[in-house]
Amino acid sequence: MNSISELRRILGTMKTIAVVGLSPQWHRPSFFAAKYMQAHGYRIVPVNPTASEILGERSYASVTEAAQDHRIDIVDCFRKTDDIGPIADEAIAVGARCLWQQLGVLNHAAADKAAAAGLEVVMDRCVKIEHARLFGGLGWFGVNTGVISSRRPQQLPY
């Protein structure tokens, strides 16, 4: 379990995030979280072998390939729990500082391996939610996107 001070230190000092499983589709949670973090000053490095570019950044096939062009601080995993082992191995090999497993992702073996190699480990948490909670980005309903509003649009969208 990560304390508030640990999460604040991780998100306050680690600014380059390799997002493994980042979707190019705007309505997917990975895209929304990465876009939020990018808007708050983080460097997003997409890791998705099926896309060439996401959020204006070149997409890489693997964390290892991404690390050839970027110093990776956080490896943020939007993948199934069973897929985390090899991603953790890559995070260790490239010298990442943190292995972050998103909501619902709990691979304890990979976490133990990463921690033994000196990486910070966060499991079952969302970077967007934690950043918003710790750095003041939550609105009244937990989001502050401007997408949902009680006001009528000044101009109809069609």
C-alpha positions as CSV (number, residue, x, y, z in Angstrom):
1,M,0.0,0.0,0.0
2,N,1.4,3.4,-1.0
3,S,1.1,6.3,1.3
4,I,0.0,9.8,0.2
5,S,3.5,11.1,0.6
6,E,4.9,8.3,-1.5
7,L,2.4,8.9,-4.3
8,R,3.0,12.6,-4.1
9,R,6.8,12.1,-4.3
10,I,6.4,9.7,-7.3
11,L,4.1,12.0,-9.3
12,G,6.0,15.1,-8.2
13,T,9.4,14.0,-9.3
14,M,8.9,11.5,-12.1
15,K,7.8,13.3,-15.3
16,T,8.2,10.9,-18.2
17,I,5.6,8.1,-18.4
18,A,5.7,5.2,-20.8
19,V,2.0,4.2,-21.1
20,V,1.9,0.5,-22.1
21,G,-1.4,-0.3,-23.8
22,L,-2.2,3.4,-24.6
23,S,-5.2,3.4,-27.0
24,P,-5.4,5.8,-29.9
25,Q,-9.2,5.9,-29.3
26,W,-10.3,9.0,-27.4
27,H,-13.0,7.3,-25.4
28,R,-10.7,4.7,-23.9
29,P,-9.6,5.1,-20.2
30,S,-5.9,4.9,-21.2
31,F,-6.2,7.8,-23.7
32,F,-8.2,9.9,-21.2
33,A,-5.6,9.4,-18.4
34,A,-2.6,10.0,-20.7
35,K,-4.2,13.1,-22.1
36,Y,-4.8,14.4,-18.6
37,M,-1.2,13.8,-17.5
38,Q,0.1,15.3,-20.7
39,A,-2.0,18.4,-20.1
40,H,-0.4,18.6,-16.6
41,G,3.2,18.7,-17.9
42,Y,4.1,15.1,-18.1
43,R,5.9,13.6,-21.1
44,I,3.8,10.7,-22.4
45,V,5.6,8.0,-24.3
46,P,3.0,5.7,-26.0
47,V,3.7,2.0,-26.1
48,N,1.4,0.4,-28.5
49,P,2.7,-1.7,-31.5
50,T,-0.5,-1.1,-33.5
51,A,-0.3,2.7,-33.6
52,S,2.3,5.0,-35.1
53,E,1.4,8.1,-33.2
54,I,-0.9,8.8,-30.2
55,L,-1.5,12.2,-28.6
56,G,1.1,13.8,-31.0
57,E,3.8,11.5,-29.8
58,R,5.5,8.6,-31.6
59,S,4.2,5.3,-30.4
60,Y,6.7,2.5,-29.7
61,A,6.3,-1.3,-29.9
62,S,7.9,-1.9,-26.5
63,V,9.3,-0.2,-23.4
64,T,12.7,-1.3,-24.5
65,E,12.3,0.5,-27.9
66,A,10.9,3.6,-26.2
67,A,13.9,3.7,-23.8
68,Q,16.2,4.1,-26.8
69,D,14.8,7.6,-27.3
70,H,13.6,8.6,-23.8
71,R,14.6,8.3,-20.2
72,I,11.6,6.5,-18.7
73,D,10.6,7.3,-15.2
74,I,7.2,5.5,-14.8
75,V,6.0,2.5,-16.8
76,D,2.3,2.8,-16.5
77,C,0.5,-0.5,-17.4
78,F,-2.9,-0.5,-19.0
79,R,-2.7,-4.3,-19.7
80,K,-4.1,-7.5,-18.2
81,T,-2.6,-8.7,-14.9
82,D,-1.1,-11.7,-16.7
83,D,0.8,-9.4,-19.1
84,I,2.6,-7.5,-16.5
85,G,5.5,-9.9,-15.9
86,P,7.4,-9.2,-19.2
87,I,6.6,-5.5,-18.9
88,A,8.2,-5.4,-15.4
89,D,11.2,-7.2,-16.8
90,E,11.5,-4.4,-19.5
91,A,11.0,-1.7,-16.9
92,I,13.9,-3.2,-14.8
93,A,16.1,-3.6,-17.9
94,V,15.7,0.0,-19.1
95,G,16.3,1.5,-15.6
96,A,12.8,2.9,-15.1
97,R,12.1,4.3,-11.6
98,C,8.5,3.1,-11.1
99,L,6.3,0.3,-12.2
100,W,2.7,1.5,-12.0
101,Q,-0.2,-1.0,-12.4
102,Q,-3.5,0.6,-13.2
103,L,-6.9,0.1,-11.5
104,G,-7.8,-3.6,-11.4
105,V,-4.2,-4.7,-12.3
106,L,-2.5,-6.6,-9.4
107,N,0.5,-8.8,-10.4
108,H,2.2,-9.4,-7.1
109,A,5.0,-11.5,-8.6
110,A,5.9,-8.7,-11.1
111,A,5.7,-6.1,-8.3
112,D,8.0,-8.1,-6.0
113,K,10.5,-8.5,-8.8
114,A,10.4,-4.8,-9.7
115,A,10.7,-3.8,-6.0
116,A,13.7,-6.2,-5.5
117,A,15.4,-4.4,-8.5
118,G,14.9,-1.0,-6.8
119,L,11.8,0.3,-8.6
120,E,8.9,2.0,-6.8
121,V,5.8,-0.1,-7.3
122,V,2.2,1.1,-7.4
123,M,-0.7,-1.3,-7.9
124,D,-4.4,-1.0,-8.5
125,R,-4.3,2.8,-8.8
126,C,-4.9,5.3,-11.7
127,V,-2.2,8.0,-12.3
128,K,-4.9,10.4,-13.4
129,I,-7.1,9.9,-10.4
130,E,-4.1,10.0,-8.0
131,H,-2.7,13.1,-9.6
132,A,-6.0,14.9,-9.5
133,R,-6.6,13.8,-5.9
134,L,-3.1,14.9,-4.7
135,F,-2.6,18.0,-6.8
136,G,-6.0,19.5,-6.8
137,G,-7.5,18.4,-10.2
138,L,-10.7,16.9,-9.0
139,G,-13.9,18.8,-9.7
140,W,-17.2,18.4,-7.8
141,F,-18.0,15.0,-9.4
142,G,-14.4,13.8,-9.6
143,V,-13.8,15.0,-13.1
144,N,-13.1,18.5,-14.4
145,T,-13.2,18.0,-18.1
146,G,-15.8,20.5,-19.3
147,V,-17.4,17.7,-21.4
148,I,-20.5,17.5,-19.3
149,S,-22.2,20.7,-18.5
150,S,-25.6,22.0,-17.3
151,R,-25.4,24.9,-19.7
152,R,-26.8,24.9,-23.1
153,P,-24.3,25.2,-25.9
154,Q,-24.2,28.6,-27.5
155,Q,-24.2,27.0,-30.9
156,L,-25.6,23.6,-31.9
157,P,-22.9,21.1,-32.9
158,Y,-24.6,20.4,-36.3
